[in-house]
Amino acid sequence: MDLTRELGLARGKWVVANCGKFPSEKNCQLVIMAPASQREDLIEAAATHAVSSHGHENTPELRKELDEFLDTVEM
Ligand SMILES: [Zn+2]
């Protein structure tokens, strides 16, 4: 799968939050991606999802954990 072609994404470094890496009762497989330059936006979106869908508390610790769990891919 070539995401740059299929979705029209820019080439370069992207950060990925993959909820499927966490075991959850909902079997959630949400994936959120952003260019590396928008890492903060991605963490914000992932934190919103973790709070609204998985009942996490919206804390600085949550954002720190999410930051550590992001994958970086080269597109
Ligand atoms: Zn999820």
N, CA, C, O and the ligand as a Tripos MOL2 file, in Angstrom:
@<TRIPOS>MOLECULE
protein
  301   299    76     0     0
PROTEIN
NO_CHARGES

@<TRIPOS>ATOM
      1 N           0.8480   -1.2040    0.0000 N.3       1 MET1
      2 CA          0.0000    0.0000    0.0000 C.3       1 MET1
      3 C           0.8780    1.2460    0.0000 C.2       1 MET1
      4 O           1.7450    1.4110    0.8590 O.2       1 MET1
      5 N           0.6440    2.1060   -0.9620 N.am      2 ASP2
      6 CA          1.4100    3.3460   -1.0560 C.3       2 ASP2
      7 C           0.5110    4.5090   -0.6530 C.2       2 ASP2
      8 O          -0.2540    5.0310   -1.4640 O.2       2 ASP2
      9 N           0.6160    4.9040    0.6060 N.am      3 LEU3
     10 CA         -0.2960    5.9300    1.1300 C.3       3 LEU3
     11 C          -0.0730    7.2840    0.4880 C.2       3 LEU3
     12 O          -1.0090    8.0700    0.3410 O.2       3 LEU3
     13 N           1.1740    7.5610    0.1010 N.am      4 THR4
     14 CA          1.4210    8.8650   -0.5050 C.3       4 THR4
     15 C           0.6380    8.9780   -1.8070 C.2       4 THR4
     16 O           0.1430   10.0480   -2.1620 O.2       4 THR4
     17 N           0.5360    7.8430   -2.5150 N.am      5 ARG5
     18 CA         -0.2100    7.8630   -3.7640 C.3       5 ARG5
     19 C          -1.7170    7.7580   -3.5030 C.2       5 ARG5
     20 O          -2.5060    8.5360   -4.0390 O.2       5 ARG5
     21 N          -2.1000    6.7880   -2.6750 N.am      6 GLU6
     22 CA         -3.5320    6.5200   -2.5070 C.3       6 GLU6
     23 C          -4.2560    7.6350   -1.7680 C.2       6 GLU6
     24 O          -5.4250    7.9030   -2.0460 O.2       6 GLU6
     25 N          -3.5860    8.2780   -0.8420 N.am      7 LEU7
     26 CA         -4.2470    9.3300   -0.0630 C.3       7 LEU7
     27 C          -3.7110   10.7240   -0.3850 C.2       7 LEU7
     28 O          -4.1760   11.7160    0.1770 O.2       7 LEU7
     29 N          -2.7440   10.7960   -1.2790 N.am      8 GLY8
     30 CA         -2.1980   12.0970   -1.6290 C.3       8 GLY8
     31 C          -1.3790   12.7140   -0.5150 C.2       8 GLY8
     32 O          -1.3020   13.9380   -0.4080 O.2       8 GLY8
     33 N          -0.7530   11.8710    0.3340 N.am      9 LEU9
     34 CA          0.0380   12.3990    1.4510 C.3       9 LEU9
     35 C           1.4230   12.8200    0.9870 C.2       9 LEU9
     36 O           1.9890   12.2480    0.0550 O.2       9 LEU9
     37 N           1.9520   13.8290    1.6560 N.am     10 ALA10
     38 CA          3.2940   14.3080    1.3270 C.3      10 ALA10
     39 C           4.3410   13.2800    1.7580 C.2      10 ALA10
     40 O           4.1730   12.5970    2.7680 O.2      10 ALA10
     41 N           5.4080   13.1800    0.9920 N.am     11 ARG11
     42 CA          6.5230   12.3180    1.4000 C.3      11 ARG11
     43 C           7.2940   12.9790    2.5300 C.2      11 ARG11
     44 O           7.2790   14.1990    2.6920 O.2      11 ARG11
     45 N           7.9730   12.1340    3.3140 N.am     12 GLY12
     46 CA          8.7400   12.6540    4.4440 C.3      12 GLY12
     47 C           8.4140   11.8620    5.6950 C.2      12 GLY12
     48 O           7.8320   10.7800    5.6160 O.2      12 GLY12
     49 N           8.7880   12.4000    6.8600 N.am     13 LYS13
     50 CA          8.5620   11.7150    8.1280 C.3      13 LYS13
     51 C           7.1410   11.9690    8.6350 C.2      13 LYS13
     52 O           6.6680   13.1060    8.6570 O.2      13 LYS13
     53 N           6.4830   10.9070    9.0350 N.am     14 TRP14
     54 CA          5.1410   10.9930    9.6200 C.3      14 TRP14
     55 C           5.1590   10.3040   10.9710 C.2      14 TRP14
     56 O           5.8730    9.3240   11.1840 O.2      14 TRP14
     57 N           4.3590   10.8380   11.8750 N.am     15 VAL15
     58 CA          4.1890   10.1740   13.1730 C.3      15 VAL15
     59 C           2.8050    9.5160   13.1870 C.2      15 VAL15
     60 O           1.8380   10.0370   12.6310 O.2      15 VAL15
     61 N           2.7490    8.3520   13.8440 N.am     16 VAL16
     62 CA          1.5540    7.5180   13.8080 C.3      16 VAL16
     63 C           1.1640    7.1150   15.2270 C.2      16 VAL16
     64 O           1.9860    6.6240   16.0000 O.2      16 VAL16
     65 N          -0.1080    7.3350   15.5480 N.am     17 ALA17
     66 CA         -0.6680    6.8090   16.7970 C.3      17 ALA17
     67 C          -1.5810    5.6530   16.4190 C.2      17 ALA17
     68 O          -2.5910    5.8420   15.7410 O.2      17 ALA17
     69 N          -1.2180    4.4560   16.8610 N.am     18 ASN18
     70 CA         -1.9610    3.2460   16.5050 C.3      18 ASN18
     71 C          -2.6150    2.6660   17.7460 C.2      18 ASN18
     72 O          -1.9640    2.0170   18.5640 O.2      18 ASN18
     73 N          -3.9080    2.9090   17.8740 N.am     19 CYS19
     74 CA         -4.6110    2.4720   19.0760 C.3      19 CYS19
     75 C          -4.6430    0.9450   19.1920 C.2      19 CYS19
     76 O          -4.7870    0.4040   20.2880 O.2      19 CYS19
     77 N          -4.5070    0.2540   18.0530 N.am     20 GLY20
     78 CA         -4.5080   -1.2120   18.0620 C.3      20 GLY20
     79 C          -3.3460   -1.8150   18.8480 C.2      20 GLY20
     80 O          -3.3770   -2.9950   19.1970 O.2      20 GLY20
     81 N          -2.3110   -0.9990   19.1280 N.am     21 LYS21
     82 CA         -1.1750   -1.5000   19.9240 C.3      21 LYS21
     83 C          -1.5280   -1.6660   21.3860 C.2      21 LYS21
     84 O          -0.8580   -2.3840   22.1280 O.2      21 LYS21
     85 N          -2.6030   -0.9820   21.7920 N.am     22 PHE22
     86 CA         -3.0640   -1.1110   23.1770 C.3      22 PHE22
     87 C          -4.2130   -2.1010   23.2370 C.2      22 PHE22
     88 O          -5.1570   -1.9920   22.4540 O.2      22 PHE22
     89 N          -4.1580   -3.0560   24.1400 N.am     23 PRO23
     90 CA         -5.3260   -3.9230   24.2860 C.3      23 PRO23
     91 C          -6.4910   -3.0990   24.8160 C.2      23 PRO23
     92 O          -6.3200   -2.3300   25.7620 O.2      23 PRO23
     93 N          -7.6580   -3.2450   24.2300 N.am     24 SER24
     94 CA         -8.8230   -2.5310   24.7380 C.3      24 SER24
     95 C         -10.0560   -3.4000   24.5850 C.2      24 SER24
     96 O         -10.1310   -4.2610   23.7080 O.2      24 SER24
     97 N         -11.0140   -3.1550   25.4540 N.am     25 GLU25
     98 CA        -12.2370   -3.9500   25.4490 C.3      25 GLU25
     99 C         -13.0230   -3.7480   24.1560 C.2      25 GLU25
    100 O         -13.8430   -4.5850   23.7790 O.2      25 GLU25
    101 N         -12.7610   -2.6200   23.4790 N.am     26 LYS26
    102 CA        -13.5000   -2.3170   22.2470 C.3      26 LYS26
    103 C         -12.8020   -2.8510   21.0040 C.2      26 LYS26
    104 O         -13.3240   -2.7210   19.8970 O.2      26 LYS26
    105 N         -11.6290   -3.4490   21.1780 N.am     27 ASN27
    106 CA        -10.8410   -3.8780   20.0270 C.3      27 ASN27
    107 C         -10.6570   -2.7220   19.0410 C.2      27 ASN27
    108 O         -10.8060   -2.8940   17.8310 O.2      27 ASN27
    109 N         -10.3380   -1.5660   19.5680 N.am     28 CYS28
    110 CA        -10.1950   -0.3460   18.7670 C.3      28 CYS28
    111 C          -8.9480   -0.4300   17.8880 C.2      28 CYS28
    112 O          -7.8740   -0.8040   18.3600 O.2      28 CYS28
    113 N          -9.0920   -0.0860   16.6300 N.am     29 GLN29
    114 CA         -7.9430   -0.1100   15.7250 C.3      29 GLN29
    115 C          -7.7440    1.2350   15.0310 C.2      29 GLN29
    116 O          -7.2420    1.3140   13.9100 O.2      29 GLN29
    117 N          -8.1540    2.2830   15.7340 N.am     30 LEU30
    118 CA         -7.9930    3.6200   15.1690 C.3      30 LEU30
    119 C          -6.5150    3.9440   14.9430 C.2      30 LEU30
    120 O          -5.6740    3.6840   15.8040 O.2      30 LEU30
    121 N          -6.2150    4.5040   13.7930 N.am     31 VAL31
    122 CA         -4.8590    4.9760   13.4900 C.3      31 VAL31
    123 C          -4.9530    6.4540   13.1250 C.2      31 VAL31
    124 O          -5.7530    6.8400   12.2730 O.2      31 VAL31
    125 N          -4.1390    7.2710   13.7680 N.am     32 ILE32
    126 CA         -4.1030    8.7020   13.4670 C.3      32 ILE32
    127 C          -2.6840    9.0440   13.0240 C.2      32 ILE32
    128 O          -1.7090    8.6220   13.6470 O.2      32 ILE32
    129 N          -2.5820    9.8030   11.9550 N.am     33 MET33
    130 CA         -1.2590   10.1480   11.4230 C.3      33 MET33
    131 C          -1.1220   11.6440   11.2360 C.2      33 MET33
    132 O          -2.1050   12.3460   10.9970 O.2      33 MET33
    133 N           0.1130   12.1280   11.3470 N.am     34 ALA34
    134 CA          0.3980   13.5340   11.0740 C.3      34 ALA34
    135 C           1.8410   13.6480   10.5970 C.2      34 ALA34
    136 O           2.6760   12.8120   10.9410 O.2      34 ALA34
    137 N           2.1390   14.6790    9.8040 N.am     35 PRO35
    138 CA          3.5470   14.9330    9.4820 C.3      35 PRO35
    139 C           4.3090   15.1820   10.7870 C.2      35 PRO35
    140 O           3.7370   15.6810   11.7560 O.2      35 PRO35
    141 N           5.5840   14.8390   10.8070 N.am     36 ALA36
    142 CA          6.3830   15.0040   12.0260 C.3      36 ALA36
    143 C           6.3140   16.4370   12.5500 C.2      36 ALA36
    144 O           6.4200   16.6640   13.7550 O.2      36 ALA36
    145 N           6.1360   17.3990   11.6510 N.am     37 SER37
    146 CA          6.0600   18.8060   12.0680 C.3      37 SER37
    147 C           4.7760   19.1080   12.8460 C.2      37 SER37
    148 O           4.6670   20.1610   13.4720 O.2      37 SER37
    149 N           3.8050   18.1910   12.8100 N.am     38 GLN38
    150 CA          2.5530   18.3980   13.5380 C.3      38 GLN38
    151 C           2.3730   17.3790   14.6540 C.2      38 GLN38
    152 O           1.2540   16.9670   14.9570 O.2      38 GLN38
    153 N           3.4840   16.9780   15.2600 N.am     39 ARG39
    154 CA          3.4450   16.0050   16.3410 C.3      39 ARG39
    155 C           2.5140   16.4390   17.4800 C.2      39 ARG39
    156 O           1.7850   15.6220   18.0410 O.2      39 ARG39
    157 N           2.5500   17.7340   17.8120 N.am     40 GLU40
    158 CA          1.6900   18.2320   18.9010 C.3      40 GLU40
    159 C           0.2110   18.0550   18.5680 C.2      40 GLU40
    160 O          -0.5890   17.6920   19.4310 O.2      40 GLU40
    161 N          -0.1460   18.3140   17.3110 N.am     41 ASP41
    162 CA         -1.5370   18.1440   16.8850 C.3      41 ASP41
    163 C          -1.9520   16.6860   16.9990 C.2      41 ASP41
    164 O          -3.0730   16.3780   17.4040 O.2      41 ASP41
    165 N          -1.0420   15.7960   16.6400 N.am     42 LEU42
    166 CA         -1.3500   14.3700   16.7090 C.3      42 LEU42
    167 C          -1.5710   13.9350   18.1560 C.2      42 LEU42
    168 O          -2.5060   13.1930   18.4550 O.2      42 LEU42
    169 N          -0.7010   14.4050   19.0500 N.am     43 ILE43
    170 CA         -0.8460   14.0510   20.4660 C.3      43 ILE43
    171 C          -2.1710   14.5760   21.0050 C.2      43 ILE43
    172 O          -2.8470   13.8980   21.7790 O.2      43 ILE43
    173 N          -2.5370   15.7820   20.5940 N.am     44 GLU44
    174 CA         -3.8050   16.3630   21.0170 C.3      44 GLU44
    175 C          -4.9900   15.5120   20.5470 C.2      44 GLU44
    176 O          -5.9140   15.2340   21.3110 O.2      44 GLU44
    177 N          -4.9440   15.1050   19.2760 N.am     45 ALA45
    178 CA         -6.0260   14.2790   18.7250 C.3      45 ALA45
    179 C          -6.0770   12.9190   19.4180 C.2      45 ALA45
    180 O          -7.1540   12.4140   19.7340 O.2      45 ALA45
    181 N          -4.8990   12.3300   19.6500 N.am     46 ALA46
    182 CA         -4.8530   11.0220   20.2970 C.3      46 ALA46
    183 C          -5.3380   11.1160   21.7410 C.2      46 ALA46
    184 O          -6.0070   10.2080   22.2340 O.2      46 ALA46
    185 N          -5.0020   12.2170   22.4200 N.am     47 ALA47
    186 CA         -5.4570   12.4030   23.8030 C.3      47 ALA47
    187 C          -6.9760   12.5390   23.8420 C.2      47 ALA47
    188 O          -7.6370   11.9720   24.7120 O.2      47 ALA47
    189 N          -7.5200   13.2890   22.8970 N.am     48 THR48
    190 CA         -8.9730   13.4420   22.8190 C.3      48 THR48
    191 C          -9.6430   12.0830   22.6250 C.2      48 THR48
    192 O         -10.6560   11.7840   23.2580 O.2      48 THR48
    193 N          -9.0700   11.2710   21.7480 N.am     49 HIS49
    194 CA         -9.6250    9.9410   21.5020 C.3      49 HIS49
    195 C          -9.5180    9.0610   22.7490 C.2      49 HIS49
    196 O         -10.4710    8.3730   23.1140 O.2      49 HIS49
    197 N          -8.3620    9.0860   23.3930 N.am     50 ALA50
    198 CA         -8.1580    8.2510   24.5780 C.3      50 ALA50
    199 C          -9.1500    8.6070   25.6830 C.2      50 ALA50
    200 O          -9.6330    7.7370   26.4070 O.2      50 ALA50
    201 N          -9.4440    9.8950   25.7970 N.am     51 VAL51
    202 CA        -10.3690   10.3530   26.8300 C.3      51 VAL51
    203 C         -11.8120   10.0120   26.4580 C.2      51 VAL51
    204 O         -12.5480    9.4490   27.2680 O.2      51 VAL51
    205 N         -12.2150   10.3540   25.2280 N.am     52 SER52
    206 CA        -13.6250   10.1980   24.8600 C.3      52 SER52
    207 C         -14.0040    8.7450   24.6030 C.2      52 SER52
    208 O         -15.1310    8.3440   24.8950 O.2      52 SER52
    209 N         -13.0810    7.9470   24.0570 N.am     53 SER53
    210 CA        -13.4350    6.5680   23.7020 C.3      53 SER53
    211 C         -12.9750    5.5340   24.7140 C.2      53 SER53
    212 O         -13.5690    4.4600   24.8160 O.2      53 SER53
    213 N         -11.9150    5.8470   25.4690 N.am     54 HIS54
    214 CA        -11.3560    4.8280   26.3530 C.3      54 HIS54
    215 C         -11.3630    5.2300   27.8210 C.2      54 HIS54
    216 O         -10.8310    4.5150   28.6700 O.2      54 HIS54
    217 N         -11.9570    6.3600   28.1120 N.am     55 GLY55
    218 CA        -12.1390    6.7280   29.5130 C.3      55 GLY55
    219 C         -10.8780    7.1220   30.2610 C.2      55 GLY55
    220 O         -10.8520    7.0980   31.4910 O.2      55 GLY55
    221 N          -9.8100    7.4930   29.5110 N.am     56 HIS56
    222 CA         -8.6010    7.9610   30.1940 C.3      56 HIS56
    223 C          -8.8430    9.3480   30.7810 C.2      56 HIS56
    224 O          -9.7280   10.0870   30.3480 O.2      56 HIS56
    225 N          -8.0320    9.6720   31.7730 N.am     57 GLU57
    226 CA         -8.0970   11.0220   32.3240 C.3      57 GLU57
    227 C          -7.2240   11.9490   31.4990 C.2      57 GLU57
    228 O          -6.1200   11.5960   31.0860 O.2      57 GLU57
    229 N          -7.7530   13.1520   31.2680 N.am     58 ASN58
    230 CA         -7.0430   14.1180   30.4380 C.3      58 ASN58
    231 C          -5.9700   14.8280   31.2620 C.2      58 ASN58
    232 O          -6.2180   15.8900   31.8340 O.2      58 ASN58
    233 N          -4.7920   14.2420   31.3180 N.am     59 THR59
    234 CA         -3.7160   14.7640   32.1590 C.3      59 THR59
    235 C          -2.4340   14.9380   31.3420 C.2      59 THR59
    236 O          -2.3110   14.3700   30.2570 O.2      59 THR59
    237 N          -1.4860   15.7150   31.8530 N.am     60 PRO60
    238 CA         -0.1760   15.8190   31.1820 C.3      60 PRO60
    239 C           0.5180   14.4630   31.0860 C.2      60 PRO60
    240 O           1.2590   14.2130   30.1350 O.2      60 PRO60
    241 N           0.2830   13.5820   32.0670 N.am     61 GLU61
    242 CA          0.8940   12.2470   32.0320 C.3      61 GLU61
    243 C           0.3780   11.4530   30.8340 C.2      61 GLU61
    244 O           1.1350   10.7330   30.1820 O.2      61 GLU61
    245 N          -0.9200   11.5920   30.5510 N.am     62 LEU62
    246 CA         -1.4920   10.9010   29.3870 C.3      62 LEU62
    247 C          -0.7750   11.3430   28.1160 C.2      62 LEU62
    248 O          -0.4200   10.5150   27.2770 O.2      62 LEU62
    249 N          -0.5650   12.6490   27.9770 N.am     63 ARG63
    250 CA          0.1140   13.1590   26.7820 C.3      63 ARG63
    251 C           1.5480   12.6570   26.7040 C.2      63 ARG63
    252 O           2.0520   12.3650   25.6200 O.2      63 ARG63
    253 N           2.2010   12.5570   27.8490 N.am     64 LYS64
    254 CA          3.5730   12.0480   27.8660 C.3      64 LYS64
    255 C           3.6060   10.5800   27.4160 C.2      64 LYS64
    256 O           4.4620   10.1830   26.6260 O.2      64 LYS64
    257 N           2.6700    9.7910   27.9270 N.am     65 GLU65
    258 CA          2.5910    8.3850   27.5170 C.3      65 GLU65
    259 C           2.3210    8.2610   26.0220 C.2      65 GLU65
    260 O           2.9350    7.4460   25.3330 O.2      65 GLU65
    261 N           1.3960    9.0790   25.5310 N.am     66 LEU66
    262 CA          1.0710    9.0350   24.1010 C.3      66 LEU66
    263 C           2.2890    9.4170   23.2720 C.2      66 LEU66
    264 O           2.5640    8.7990   22.2430 O.2      66 LEU66
    265 N           3.0120   10.4300   23.7180 N.am     67 ASP67
    266 CA          4.2010   10.8740   22.9990 C.3      67 ASP67
    267 C           5.2070    9.7300   22.8540 C.2      67 ASP67
    268 O           5.8360    9.5750   21.8080 O.2      67 ASP67
    269 N           5.3540    8.9270   23.9230 N.am     68 GLU68
    270 CA          6.3200    7.8340   23.8910 C.3      68 GLU68
    271 C           5.8480    6.6720   23.0070 C.2      68 GLU68
    272 O           6.6570    5.8740   22.5350 O.2      68 GLU68
    273 N           4.5370    6.5880   22.7910 N.am     69 PHE69
    274 CA          3.9870    5.4420   22.0910 C.3      69 PHE69
    275 C           3.8370    5.6830   20.5840 C.2      69 PHE69
    276 O           3.4650    4.7750   19.8410 O.2      69 PHE69
    277 N           4.1260    6.9070   20.1400 N.am     70 LEU70
    278 CA          4.0260    7.1980   18.7030 C.3      70 LEU70
    279 C           5.1150    6.4770   17.9200 C.2      70 LEU70
    280 O           6.2500    6.3480   18.3790 O.2      70 LEU70
    281 N           4.7510    6.0100   16.7320 N.am     71 ASP71
    282 CA          5.7130    5.4600   15.8000 C.3      71 ASP71
    283 C           6.0730    6.5320   14.7760 C.2      71 ASP71
    284 O           5.2520    7.3930   14.4570 O.2      71 ASP71
    285 N           7.2870    6.4780   14.2670 N.am     72 THR72
    286 CA          7.6870    7.3710   13.1900 C.3      72 THR72
    287 C           7.9290    6.5410   11.9370 C.2      72 THR72
    288 O           8.6540    5.5460   11.9710 O.2      72 THR72
    289 N           7.3190    6.9570   10.8340 N.am     73 VAL73
    290 CA          7.5270    6.2440    9.5760 C.3      73 VAL73
    291 C           7.9900    7.2270    8.5150 C.2      73 VAL73
    292 O           7.6660    8.4140    8.5530 O.2      73 VAL73
    293 N           8.7510    6.7040    7.5730 N.am     74 GLU74
    294 CA          9.2300    7.5010    6.4440 C.3      74 GLU74
    295 C           8.3750    7.1310    5.2380 C.2      74 GLU74
    296 O           8.3170    5.9700    4.8330 O.2      74 GLU74
    297 N           7.7170    8.1290    4.6770 N.am     75 MET75
    298 CA          6.8220    7.8470    3.5480 C.3      75 MET75
    299 C           7.5020    8.2190    2.2320 C.2      75 MET75
    300 O           6.9110    8.0570    1.1650 O.2      75 MET75
    301 ZN         -8.9450    3.6760   20.4720 Zn       76 ZN76
@<TRIPOS>BOND
     1     1     2 1
     2     2     3 1
     3     3     4 2
     4     3     5 am
     5     5     6 1
     6     6     7 1
     7     7     8 2
     8     7     9 am
     9     9    10 1
    10    10    11 1
    11    11    12 2
    12    11    13 am
    13    13    14 1
    14    14    15 1
    15    15    16 2
    16    15    17 am
    17    17    18 1
    18    18    19 1
    19    19    20 2
    20    19    21 am
    21    21    22 1
    22    22    23 1
    23    23    24 2
    24    23    25 am
    25    25    26 1
    26    26    27 1
    27    27    28 2
    28    27    29 am
    29    29    30 1
    30    30    31 1
    31    31    32 2
    32    31    33 am
    33    33    34 1
    34    34    35 1
    35    35    36 2
    36    35    37 am
    37    37    38 1
    38    38    39 1
    39    39    40 2
    40    39    41 am
    41    41    42 1
    42    42    43 1
    43    43    44 2
    44    43    45 am
    45    45    46 1
    46    46    47 1
    47    47    48 2
    48    47    49 am
    49    49    50 1
    50    50    51 1
    51    51    52 2
    52    51    53 am
    53    53    54 1
    54    54    55 1
    55    55    56 2
    56    55    57 am
    57    57    58 1
    58    58    59 1
    59    59    60 2
    60    59    61 am
    61    61    62 1
    62    62    63 1
    63    63    64 2
    64    63    65 am
    65    65    66 1
    66    66    67 1
    67    67    68 2
    68    67    69 am
    69    69    70 1
    70    70    71 1
    71    71    72 2
    72    71    73 am
    73    73    74 1
    74    74    75 1
    75    75    76 2
    76    75    77 am
    77    77    78 1
    78    78    79 1
    79    79    80 2
    80    79    81 am
    81    81    82 1
    82    82    83 1
    83    83    84 2
    84    83    85 am
    85    85    86 1
    86    86    87 1
    87    87    88 2
    88    87    89 am
    89    89    90 1
    90    90    91 1
    91    91    92 2
    92    91    93 am
    93    93    94 1
    94    94    95 1
    95    95    96 2
    96    95    97 am
    97    97    98 1
    98    98    99 1
    99    99   100 2
   100    99   101 am
   101   101   102 1
   102   102   103 1
   103   103   104 2
   104   103   105 am
   105   105   106 1
   106   106   107 1
   107   107   108 2
   108   107   109 am
   109   109   110 1
   110   110   111 1
   111   111   112 2
   112   111   113 am
   113   113   114 1
   114   114   115 1
   115   115   116 2
   116   115   117 am
   117   117   118 1
   118   118   119 1
   119   119   120 2
   120   119   121 am
   121   121   122 1
   122   122   123 1
   123   123   124 2
   124   123   125 am
   125   125   126 1
   126   126   127 1
   127   127   128 2
   128   127   129 am
   129   129   130 1
   130   130   131 1
   131   131   132 2
   132   131   133 am
   133   133   134 1
   134   134   135 1
   135   135   136 2
   136   135   137 am
   137   137   138 1
   138   138   139 1
   139   139   140 2
   140   139   141 am
   141   141   142 1
   142   142   143 1
   143   143   144 2
   144   143   145 am
   145   145   146 1
   146   146   147 1
   147   147   148 2
   148   147   149 am
   149   149   150 1
   150   150   151 1
   151   151   152 2
   152   151   153 am
   153   153   154 1
   154   154   155 1
   155   155   156 2
   156   155   157 am
   157   157   158 1
   158   158   159 1
   159   159   160 2
   160   159   161 am
   161   161   162 1
   162   162   163 1
   163   163   164 2
   164   163   165 am
   165   165   166 1
   166   166   167 1
   167   167   168 2
   168   167   169 am
   169   169   170 1
   170   170   171 1
   171   171   172 2
   172   171   173 am
   173   173   174 1
   174   174   175 1
   175   175   176 2
   176   175   177 am
   177   177   178 1
   178   178   179 1
   179   179   180 2
   180   179   181 am
   181   181   182 1
   182   182   183 1
   183   183   184 2
   184   183   185 am
   185   185   186 1
   186   186   187 1
   187   187   188 2
   188   187   189 am
   189   189   190 1
   190   190   191 1
   191   191   192 2
   192   191   193 am
   193   193   194 1
   194   194   195 1
   195   195   196 2
   196   195   197 am
   197   197   198 1
   198   198   199 1
   199   199   200 2
   200   199   201 am
   201   201   202 1
   202   202   203 1
   203   203   204 2
   204   203   205 am
   205   205   206 1
   206   206   207 1
   207   207   208 2
   208   207   209 am
   209   209   210 1
   210   210   211 1
   211   211   212 2
   212   211   213 am
   213   213   214 1
   214   214   215 1
   215   215   216 2
   216   215   217 am
   217   217   218 1
   218   218   219 1
   219   219   220 2
   220   219   221 am
   221   221   222 1
   222   222   223 1
   223   223   224 2
   224   223   225 am
   225   225   226 1
   226   226   227 1
   227   227   228 2
   228   227   229 am
   229   229   230 1
   230   230   231 1
   231   231   232 2
   232   231   233 am
   233   233   234 1
   234   234   235 1
   235   235   236 2
   236   235   237 am
   237   237   238 1
   238   238   239 1
   239   239   240 2
   240   239   241 am
   241   241   242 1
   242   242   243 1
   243   243   244 2
   244   243   245 am
   245   245   246 1
   246   246   247 1
   247   247   248 2
   248   247   249 am
   249   249   250 1
   250   250   251 1
   251   251   252 2
   252   251   253 am
   253   253   254 1
   254   254   255 1
   255   255   256 2
   256   255   257 am
   257   257   258 1
   258   258   259 1
   259   259   260 2
   260   259   261 am
   261   261   262 1
   262   262   263 1
   263   263   264 2
   264   263   265 am
   265   265   266 1
   266   266   267 1
   267   267   268 2
   268   267   269 am
   269   269   270 1
   270   270   271 1
   271   271   272 2
   272   271   273 am
   273   273   274 1
   274   274   275 1
   275   275   276 2
   276   275   277 am
   277   277   278 1
   278   278   279 1
   279   279   280 2
   280   279   281 am
   281   281   282 1
   282   282   283 1
   283   283   284 2
   284   283   285 am
   285   285   286 1
   286   286   287 1
   287   287   288 2
   288   287   289 am
   289   289   290 1
   290   290   291 1
   291   291   292 2
   292   291   293 am
   293   293   294 1
   294   294   295 1
   295   295   296 2
   296   295   297 am
   297   297   298 1
   298   298   299 1
   299   299   300 2
@<TRIPOS>SUBSTRUCTURE
     1 MET1         2 RESIDUE 1 A MET
     2 ASP2         6 RESIDUE 1 A ASP
     3 LEU3        10 RESIDUE 1 A LEU
     4 THR4        14 RESIDUE 1 A THR
     5 ARG5        18 RESIDUE 1 A ARG
     6 GLU6        22 RESIDUE 1 A GLU
     7 LEU7        26 RESIDUE 1 A LEU
     8 GLY8        30 RESIDUE 1 A GLY
     9 LEU9        34 RESIDUE 1 A LEU
    10 ALA10       38 RESIDUE 1 A ALA
    11 ARG11       42 RESIDUE 1 A ARG
    12 GLY12       46 RESIDUE 1 A GLY
    13 LYS13       50 RESIDUE 1 A LYS
    14 TRP14       54 RESIDUE 1 A TRP
    15 VAL15       58 RESIDUE 1 A VAL
    16 VAL16       62 RESIDUE 1 A VAL
    17 ALA17       66 RESIDUE 1 A ALA
    18 ASN18       70 RESIDUE 1 A ASN
    19 CYS19       74 RESIDUE 1 A CYS
    20 GLY20       78 RESIDUE 1 A GLY
    21 LYS21       82 RESIDUE 1 A LYS
    22 PHE22       86 RESIDUE 1 A PHE
    23 PRO23       90 RESIDUE 1 A PRO
    24 SER24       94 RESIDUE 1 A SER
    25 GLU25       98 RESIDUE 1 A GLU
    26 LYS26      102 RESIDUE 1 A LYS
    27 ASN27      106 RESIDUE 1 A ASN
    28 CYS28      110 RESIDUE 1 A CYS
    29 GLN29      114 RESIDUE 1 A GLN
    30 LEU30      118 RESIDUE 1 A LEU
    31 VAL31      122 RESIDUE 1 A VAL
    32 ILE32      126 RESIDUE 1 A ILE
    33 MET33      130 RESIDUE 1 A MET
    34 ALA34      134 RESIDUE 1 A ALA
    35 PRO35      138 RESIDUE 1 A PRO
    36 ALA36      142 RESIDUE 1 A ALA
    37 SER37      146 RESIDUE 1 A SER
    38 GLN38      150 RESIDUE 1 A GLN
    39 ARG39      154 RESIDUE 1 A ARG
    40 GLU40      158 RESIDUE 1 A GLU
    41 ASP41      162 RESIDUE 1 A ASP
    42 LEU42      166 RESIDUE 1 A LEU
    43 ILE43      170 RESIDUE 1 A ILE
    44 GLU44      174 RESIDUE 1 A GLU
    45 ALA45      178 RESIDUE 1 A ALA
    46 ALA46      182 RESIDUE 1 A ALA
    47 ALA47      186 RESIDUE 1 A ALA
    48 THR48      190 RESIDUE 1 A THR
    49 HIS49      194 RESIDUE 1 A HIS
    50 ALA50      198 RESIDUE 1 A ALA
    51 VAL51      202 RESIDUE 1 A VAL
    52 SER52      206 RESIDUE 1 A SER
    53 SER53      210 RESIDUE 1 A SER
    54 HIS54      214 RESIDUE 1 A HIS
    55 GLY55      218 RESIDUE 1 A GLY
    56 HIS56      222 RESIDUE 1 A HIS
    57 GLU57      226 RESIDUE 1 A GLU
    58 ASN58      230 RESIDUE 1 A ASN
    59 THR59      234 RESIDUE 1 A THR
    60 PRO60      238 RESIDUE 1 A PRO
    61 GLU61      242 RESIDUE 1 A GLU
    62 LEU62      246 RESIDUE 1 A LEU
    63 ARG63      250 RESIDUE 1 A ARG
    64 LYS64      254 RESIDUE 1 A LYS
    65 GLU65      258 RESIDUE 1 A GLU
    66 LEU66      262 RESIDUE 1 A LEU
    67 ASP67      266 RESIDUE 1 A ASP
    68 GLU68      270 RESIDUE 1 A GLU
    69 PHE69      274 RESIDUE 1 A PHE
    70 LEU70      278 RESIDUE 1 A LEU
    71 ASP71      282 RESIDUE 1 A ASP
    72 THR72      286 RESIDUE 1 A THR
    73 VAL73      290 RESIDUE 1 A VAL
    74 GLU74      294 RESIDUE 1 A GLU
    75 MET75      298 RESIDUE 1 A MET
    76 ZN76       301 GROUP 0 **** ****
